[in-house]
Amino acid sequence: MRGLSILAAACTLSCAAAQTFQRLGGCPDLGCVFPPDQADFLPGQFFDIRLEVHSPVNGSEARVGVPDSDFKFTITKKGSHSISAAKYFKIKEPELERWNFTWYEDLFAQDANQPSLVNVTAKAYRRVALYEPGEYEATLTYYGHEKTVANWHVRDLPTKRRAKNVVLFVGDGMTTNMITAARLMAHRSINGKYMTKMALDKFPILGHQMTHSMDSFITDSANSATALYSGHKTTVNALNVYVDSSEDPFDDPKFENIAEVFRRRYPDGGVGIVSTAFLADATPAGLAAHTSDRGEYDHVISAYYEGLKDYKWTKWNGPDVLLGAGAENFLTSEDSPRDYYNLFSEKGYNVAWNNTALHNAPNDEKLLGVFQTSNLETWLDRNVYQGNLVNQSNYPDGSGRDADDLPGLKDMTLKAIDVLHERHGDDGFFLMSEAASIDKQMHTLDYDRSLGELLELDDTVRATIEKLKSLGELEDTLIIVTADHGHGFDVTGSVDTDYMDAQEDDRSKRNAVGYYHNSGLSQYTVGGPKSLRYSEGVHFPARWDPRYTLHAGVVAFPDHRENYQVHSEGPRTPAIAAKDKKNGYYVNYKDAVTGFLINGTLPVSADQGVHSLTDVPVFAQGPCQELFGGVYNSIDIFFNMAECLGLAETKGKGHSGH
Amino acid sequence: MRGLSILAAACTLSCAAAQTFQRLGGCPDLGCVFPPDQADFLPGQFFDIRLEVHSPVNGSEARVGVPDSDFKFTITKKGSHSISAAKYFKIKEPELERWNFTWYEDLFAQDANQPSLVNVTAKAYRRVALYEPGEYEATLTYYGHEKTVANWHVRDLPTKRRAKNVVLFVGDGMTTNMITAARLMAHRSINGKYMTKMALDKFPILGHQMTHSMDSFITDSANSATALYSGHKTTVNALNVYVDSSEDPFDDPKFENIAEVFRRRYPDGGVGIVSTAFLADATPAGLAAHTSDRGEYDHVISAYYEGLKDYKWTKWNGPDVLLGAGAENFLTSEDSPRDYYNLFSEKGYNVAWNNTALHNAPNDEKLLGVFQTSNLETWLDRNVYQGNLVNQSNYPDGSGRDADDLPGLKDMTLKAIDVLHERHGDDGFFLMSEAASIDKQMHTLDYDRSLGELLELDDTVRATIEKLKSLGELEDTLIIVTADHGHGFDVTGSVDTDYMDAQEDDRSKRNAVGYYHNSGLSQYTVGGPKSLRYSEGVHFPARWDPRYTLHAGVVAFPDHRENYQVHSEGPRTPAIAAKDKKNGYYVNYKDAVTGFLINGTLPVSADQGVHSLTDVPVFAQGPCQELFGGVYNSIDIFFNMAECLGLAETKGKGHSGH
């Protein structure tokens, strides 16, 4: 058995070195405990426990034998003695499960098609909770004397509720750099002094949150939504579960999110979900779904509708308001035989398919608004280049008509507040509102559209504050504006687009770029005779097509061409697939044709940009605002909101949540 | 005369469109007032006024005639009546000056070598001040009835001093994105939870400041240092002056910086300047020099030594401590016949040329430390790849020996505090400490070296807090850590360098990049047998050359090659000049040879990256820390420091500073 111990110790190194792929994230040893080491919990928060013991058959960790079927698992609050988990939580010992899986140790192994096979024994303890704040040790003992210890921290939070309402705005993918660029485009300045302020710039409290995953330093929006809503960091693509090594996307160990805890603690509290994405997308889904695969769209919509069917879990009657796009996931299809419009309607929801119906819906009833298929058209297309809205066949009833009466983020958010206030004026509400296409348009390097979405978010925040004031709710509402991750975007100067268009070769075109003093002043705030105008006001550019545009970019990209001009003909497609798809993506020959080519820095299989590492900003005002200053982990957003809503439950029924 | 008025109005548009080049920044009309419209002032702050009237001879603004030699200039505090400036400030009417200058209206005009000629009449009012807080109107009347109005704002600040000392750390070019990357490289985490914190992450207050120039949205370090130190935004390359159109780099209108005001108000207060750059460089120079051209290095060193000779100005006896590099500007040369070492020595400074001498210098005497020629060698070279320090011929005495006993930012900063505390324990001090090569190494795309400097800054901040605590000064010291501008840097994943090295073509090499869950965990914190080690501690990476490195980049760059590996052989040179220099820069064929080529997005004349737009972070602790939360202009850093030091002087001798 000593041999095994050395093997396990060696694994810590070799597994860590296996970077591009990992045997199982959060499990560098052969014994896995989820929630993993260093997990934080809200007192009383429901969670599942998953244990696995791995027996690698081949590869660098290969061992002789089968996975331990007699592993032990104990829980200790620091200072007490160990108790078996079943006894601790007063539940029946779960049954042993067995499976196997394969993985590649690195890119060489993948190229050579040499997977490593791992046999697994496992158990799951479902829906337990820890009520008493403090430090816990969860210990898995396997292969005799091997131990994997998970240190768990149940946070000691005040239980007094300080905020009646919480409004959480998520600017998906939004960074400080993007806010700076959006400000430059939309707000006039004289000699370096802005004459107007963004709504975000008026917030009294600024913080930074770290967005990295549990097992990788770049996150996706599922993983990061999970962190913001539940206080648990997990793996890319996972929603409110830790990811185990089984194939089933629904058996992974779950934990409660803030919507579930809020509704459980305050049955008369309201919940609202608003997004400019398709509603099955990760950021809205994170308030309902529990799955290791964010691509399980039907699960997401069914979780909005009826909560979890497969497991006993928090009673959840769905959100009061659910507004966004992605009609295809509500309509019947091969993947989903149910007509969710009918089901929601039968459950008492009004269903709105356009902006007029949204505005006319009664505020005292539940409301489902699905305004088109796919993601909501961007602010730029809805407000400036409206010609791009035709022939989209995107009406939410699936009829193939065009959606021609679309709301924006502001319409949806203000309506959500009206409904939540009308229905839950006494008990308060939790509302999440997402500007999704800041991220989506940044992915496709369509910086103008992305920043238009950011400015729409800013305008929505401004209008929300006014609305809450007019309802008399502002003082009682914690408002947070943050992001779930970044993109490596910035602006480095200006481009004389006339000059670039007039040059014939790529190197000459680059000389159209002006930097430092030659960057000059923003021309987006200056209206001109040939310009398209949306507004001469302070919140959006006066024109999107000035001669001198922003020299903007991201730090990692596919092959693409740049002429630094607004894509007036519709959202951008920077790269297209080679004839033989194995050869990956090349520059889209139809895109930015007057510009110069930039070869990619991402794998050739990438047709768009990717998320980045940067800490993202947090703006806060209202009760508990002081909790949001300085630098902290993304999970602290959850714990701060939970503290402010008084969600910690330190006196449970014994150890278990049953 | 009405015709002229319409011409001037049209100019507002056409001049604004002249973006890459401007006739004169801050002067869209034909009449120019500096300080310009929207300028802010500390009550009692000395400043010069420059007036110009332009008469463009050709180009889009061409007019018949000569520039007005009979223009009028009046000052009004809002609510009072106008008085001529000479009367207002009780000074003699200055003499009329005349000159002309040329500029290009755009890149086409430059290519065609068709400059626009402008004849100028001008005046300068020297060393005046406004004491009474409030709104002022400064009006230039020219060509009969043309008017250029500058609205000036003298801030109403409390005059009570709240901080004894201010320590201002400037991480040159440092962004939130870089802090996030440095944290990932140097601090260990388990399952998404960092086990240690950066010093910056512990600050109670976080803010963002906007770094743009007065007349362009991308700044350089001179302009931005000026904003931070004086409360006035100006033009790229300018130090503590607004830039007029005359050729003379020393006649531009000046304004007092914080070192000057502090020393004038508290003659027994101490001033310290520390930088890892050459000491004539912009960020240290901004505490002494007044010139439109940061390249006037001899002016900078003489301003440290004796203040301004050409103009009556604030009495300034030089800093108590001046530590950094750039020995060439202290030695006699063609440009500078004076031996500044001797001059400083004669003035009572101890002169230190190496780390030993720095440490041994008495704390009760003034100290000049110049440790090598050029910029200080980077932290990475001084601590990890020390072989790069030989054959540099950089000893500060100009002997051609190697500088082999170099201090770091921490050594210099702690010594500066010792001297300032010993000499000014009663009256307090102002210390600026700059981590200059965060910027310099980011320019050359040497991300490892840049982040090494950032980690050294963080370590210096940590040690400074400890030092101030041990001296009993921490409670009385406002500590600010910020930047002067950004670079568009971020991290988007990891690179399997073994795999990249093994691939033969550029597109295959790109497949070595792992993003999202394939980014994995930071390998820089894990020591290994083949790794170079600096420290197993929490403040620096355990190794700089792991197999899995960061996939990092900037948003704008020259032609270069990337293999994402540390440049162990010395600081990086990404691009080199073509044989015919007119053809610009191409990828350096000796750099990152195992990587793939990325064609540039900057003009081919650029051999390195450039500054970016992003707001930069501000970390604050100590007295007045609450002033530094939220989002604000870079100039507010000056006003907040000035408020905290009680520098506002609201009761002056009449209107004038004389």
Chai-1 contact restraints between the chains, C-beta under 6 A:
chainA,res_idxA,chainB,res_idxB,connection_type,confidence,min_distance_angstrom,max_distance_angstrom,comment,restraint_id
A,A16,B,V526,contact,1.0,0.0,6.0,A-B,restraint_1
A,Q19,B,S494,contact,1.0,0.0,6.0,A-B,restraint_2
A,Q19,B,G520,contact,1.0,0.0,6.0,A-B,restraint_3
A,Q19,B,Y548,contact,1.0,0.0,6.0,A-B,restraint_4
A,T20,B,D496,contact,1.0,0.0,6.0,A-B,restraint_5
A,T20,B,G514,contact,1.0,0.0,6.0,A-B,restraint_6
A,T20,B,N518,contact,1.0,0.0,6.0,A-B,restraint_7
A,G26,B,N191,contact,1.0,0.0,6.0,A-B,restraint_8
A,P36,B,N191,contact,1.0,0.0,6.0,A-B,restraint_9
A,D37,B,I190,contact,1.0,0.0,6.0,A-B,restraint_10
A,D37,B,N191,contact,1.0,0.0,6.0,A-B,restraint_11
A,Q38,B,I190,contact,1.0,0.0,6.0,A-B,restraint_12
A,Q38,B,N191,contact,1.0,0.0,6.0,A-B,restraint_13
A,Q38,B,K193,contact,1.0,0.0,6.0,A-B,restraint_14
A,L107,B,D496,contact,1.0,0.0,6.0,A-B,restraint_15
A,L107,B,Y499,contact,1.0,0.0,6.0,A-B,restraint_16
A,T176,B,T176,contact,1.0,0.0,6.0,A-B,restraint_17
A,T176,B,T614,contact,1.0,0.0,6.0,A-B,restraint_18
A,T176,B,D615,contact,1.0,0.0,6.0,A-B,restraint_19
A,N177,B,T614,contact,1.0,0.0,6.0,A-B,restraint_20
A,T180,B,L613,contact,1.0,0.0,6.0,A-B,restraint_21
A,T180,B,T614,contact,1.0,0.0,6.0,A-B,restraint_22
A,T180,B,D615,contact,1.0,0.0,6.0,A-B,restraint_23
A,L184,B,F217,contact,1.0,0.0,6.0,A-B,restraint_24
A,I190,B,D37,contact,1.0,0.0,6.0,A-B,restraint_25
A,I190,B,Q38,contact,1.0,0.0,6.0,A-B,restraint_26
A,N191,B,G26,contact,1.0,0.0,6.0,A-B,restraint_27
A,N191,B,P36,contact,1.0,0.0,6.0,A-B,restraint_28
A,N191,B,D37,contact,1.0,0.0,6.0,A-B,restraint_29
A,N191,B,Q38,contact,1.0,0.0,6.0,A-B,restraint_30
A,N191,B,M214,contact,1.0,0.0,6.0,A-B,restraint_31
A,G192,B,H212,contact,1.0,0.0,6.0,A-B,restraint_32
A,G192,B,M214,contact,1.0,0.0,6.0,A-B,restraint_33
A,G192,B,K233,contact,1.0,0.0,6.0,A-B,restraint_34
A,K193,B,Q38,contact,1.0,0.0,6.0,A-B,restraint_35
A,D201,B,V631,contact,1.0,0.0,6.0,A-B,restraint_36
A,L206,B,L206,contact,1.0,0.0,6.0,A-B,restraint_37
A,L206,B,G207,contact,1.0,0.0,6.0,A-B,restraint_38
A,L206,B,G629,contact,1.0,0.0,6.0,A-B,restraint_39
A,L206,B,G630,contact,1.0,0.0,6.0,A-B,restraint_40
A,H212,B,G192,contact,1.0,0.0,6.0,A-B,restraint_41
A,M214,B,N191,contact,1.0,0.0,6.0,A-B,restraint_42
A,M214,B,G192,contact,1.0,0.0,6.0,A-B,restraint_43
A,S216,B,H517,contact,1.0,0.0,6.0,A-B,restraint_44
A,S216,B,S519,contact,1.0,0.0,6.0,A-B,restraint_45
A,S216,B,G520,contact,1.0,0.0,6.0,A-B,restraint_46
A,F217,B,L184,contact,1.0,0.0,6.0,A-B,restraint_47
A,F217,B,S519,contact,1.0,0.0,6.0,A-B,restraint_48
A,I218,B,G493,contact,1.0,0.0,6.0,A-B,restraint_49
A,I218,B,Y515,contact,1.0,0.0,6.0,A-B,restraint_50
A,I218,B,Y516,contact,1.0,0.0,6.0,A-B,restraint_51
A,I218,B,S519,contact,1.0,0.0,6.0,A-B,restraint_52
A,D220,B,Y516,contact,1.0,0.0,6.0,A-B,restraint_53
A,K233,B,G192,contact,1.0,0.0,6.0,A-B,restraint_54
A,V236,B,Y516,contact,1.0,0.0,6.0,A-B,restraint_55
A,V236,B,H517,contact,1.0,0.0,6.0,A-B,restraint_56
A,G488,B,D490,contact,1.0,0.0,6.0,A-B,restraint_57
A,G488,B,T492,contact,1.0,0.0,6.0,A-B,restraint_58
A,D490,B,G488,contact,1.0,0.0,6.0,A-B,restraint_59
A,D490,B,V555,contact,1.0,0.0,6.0,A-B,restraint_60
A,D490,B,S612,contact,1.0,0.0,6.0,A-B,restraint_61
A,D490,B,T614,contact,1.0,0.0,6.0,A-B,restraint_62
A,V491,B,L613,contact,1.0,0.0,6.0,A-B,restraint_63
A,T492,B,G488,contact,1.0,0.0,6.0,A-B,restraint_64
A,T492,B,A556,contact,1.0,0.0,6.0,A-B,restraint_65
A,T492,B,V610,contact,1.0,0.0,6.0,A-B,restraint_66
A,T492,B,S612,contact,1.0,0.0,6.0,A-B,restraint_67
A,G493,B,I218,contact,1.0,0.0,6.0,A-B,restraint_68
A,S494,B,Q19,contact,1.0,0.0,6.0,A-B,restraint_69
A,D496,B,T20,contact,1.0,0.0,6.0,A-B,restraint_70
A,D496,B,L107,contact,1.0,0.0,6.0,A-B,restraint_71
A,Y499,B,L107,contact,1.0,0.0,6.0,A-B,restraint_72
A,R507,B,V604,contact,1.0,0.0,6.0,A-B,restraint_73
A,R510,B,P603,contact,1.0,0.0,6.0,A-B,restraint_74
A,R510,B,V604,contact,1.0,0.0,6.0,A-B,restraint_75
A,N511,B,P603,contact,1.0,0.0,6.0,A-B,restraint_76
A,V513,B,L602,contact,1.0,0.0,6.0,A-B,restraint_77
A,V513,B,P603,contact,1.0,0.0,6.0,A-B,restraint_78
A,G514,B,T20,contact,1.0,0.0,6.0,A-B,restraint_79
A,Y515,B,I218,contact,1.0,0.0,6.0,A-B,restraint_80
A,Y515,B,V610,contact,1.0,0.0,6.0,A-B,restraint_81
A,Y516,B,I218,contact,1.0,0.0,6.0,A-B,restraint_82
A,Y516,B,D220,contact,1.0,0.0,6.0,A-B,restraint_83
A,Y516,B,V236,contact,1.0,0.0,6.0,A-B,restraint_84
A,H517,B,S216,contact,1.0,0.0,6.0,A-B,restraint_85
A,H517,B,V236,contact,1.0,0.0,6.0,A-B,restraint_86
A,N518,B,T20,contact,1.0,0.0,6.0,A-B,restraint_87
A,S519,B,S216,contact,1.0,0.0,6.0,A-B,restraint_88
A,S519,B,F217,contact,1.0,0.0,6.0,A-B,restraint_89
A,S519,B,I218,contact,1.0,0.0,6.0,A-B,restraint_90
A,G520,B,Q19,contact,1.0,0.0,6.0,A-B,restraint_91
A,G520,B,S216,contact,1.0,0.0,6.0,A-B,restraint_92
A,V526,B,A16,contact,1.0,0.0,6.0,A-B,restraint_93
A,Y548,B,Q19,contact,1.0,0.0,6.0,A-B,restraint_94
A,G553,B,V555,contact,1.0,0.0,6.0,A-B,restraint_95
A,V555,B,D490,contact,1.0,0.0,6.0,A-B,restraint_96
A,V555,B,G553,contact,1.0,0.0,6.0,A-B,restraint_97
A,V555,B,V555,contact,1.0,0.0,6.0,A-B,restraint_98
A,A556,B,T492,contact,1.0,0.0,6.0,A-B,restraint_99
A,L602,B,V513,contact,1.0,0.0,6.0,A-B,restraint_100
A,P603,B,R510,contact,1.0,0.0,6.0,A-B,restraint_101
A,P603,B,N511,contact,1.0,0.0,6.0,A-B,restraint_102
A,P603,B,V513,contact,1.0,0.0,6.0,A-B,restraint_103
A,V604,B,R507,contact,1.0,0.0,6.0,A-B,restraint_104
A,V604,B,R510,contact,1.0,0.0,6.0,A-B,restraint_105
A,V610,B,T492,contact,1.0,0.0,6.0,A-B,restraint_106
A,V610,B,Y515,contact,1.0,0.0,6.0,A-B,restraint_107
A,S612,B,D490,contact,1.0,0.0,6.0,A-B,restraint_108
A,S612,B,T492,contact,1.0,0.0,6.0,A-B,restraint_109
A,L613,B,T180,contact,1.0,0.0,6.0,A-B,restraint_110
A,L613,B,V491,contact,1.0,0.0,6.0,A-B,restraint_111
A,T614,B,T176,contact,1.0,0.0,6.0,A-B,restraint_112
A,T614,B,N177,contact,1.0,0.0,6.0,A-B,restraint_113
A,T614,B,T180,contact,1.0,0.0,6.0,A-B,restraint_114
A,T614,B,D490,contact,1.0,0.0,6.0,A-B,restraint_115
A,D615,B,T176,contact,1.0,0.0,6.0,A-B,restraint_116
A,D615,B,T180,contact,1.0,0.0,6.0,A-B,restraint_117
A,G629,B,L206,contact,1.0,0.0,6.0,A-B,restraint_118
A,G630,B,L206,contact,1.0,0.0,6.0,A-B,restraint_119
A,V631,B,D201,contact,1.0,0.0,6.0,A-B,restraint_120
